[in-house]
Amino acid sequence: MQLSIRQKIVARDDRSVFLLTGHDPAGGEIYCVLAVATEQLEPCLKAMDRDGFKPAAWGEVLSHGIGQPSDFQLKSLAARHGLVTGSSSSS
């Protein structure tokens, strides 16, 4: 599974929250909003470069789905969990 970070990572004292996008084995677009404990952030980011990355193994999956999250979902995640929804160009 190919994943990329599309939103700024929000580092807090206890965790980081970010949006991952990628493609499933059939080529469909997928997303996952992941909260990772701060001490696990670096190992998690390195693990994304390897095949077989499983987001739930690295933290709490706050949201996931097919395609892209809606604006409503992003605003809700920003309000509840601190996801930064500003524009970014990493993909």
TAQUI-V885414 format. One record per helix or strand of 2 or more residues. SS is the DSSP state (alpha for helix, beta for strand). FROM is the first residue (numbers start at 1). LEN is the number of residues. If there is no record, write none. Layout:
BEGIN
SS,FROM,LEN ; SS,FROM,LEN
END
This chain:
BEGIN
beta,2,4 ; beta,10,2 ; beta,15,9 ; beta,29,9 ; alpha,38,10 ; alpha,55,3 ; beta,60,7 ; alpha,71,11
END
